[in-house]
Amino acid sequence: MIHVTVLFFAVLRELVGQAEAELELPGEVTQLAELLPILEQQYPALRGKLLQVRVAVNESFVDAALQLKDHDVIALIPPVAGA
């Protein structure tokens, strides 16, 4: 099993009511793309919102095919409107 920390930023933090979550992923979940539906299931307020977020793993922006490793830190960063 893989253990990860998920950090929620800005409006996502407000939607889930917390800044971070520690998750133990099922054995079949190995890619970032497989984690996002789990987050939407665990936090229904995120449904439909994760398609627009940028995702960083261990402080580097990544794509959904990334292979997750034990103790990864995953940051979910929503789009920001500029002035």
Secondary structure, 3 states (H helix, E strand, C coil): CEEEEEEECCHHHHHHCCCEEEEEECCCCCEHHHHHHHHHHHCHHHCCCHHHCEEEECCEECCCCCECCCCEEEEEECCCCCC
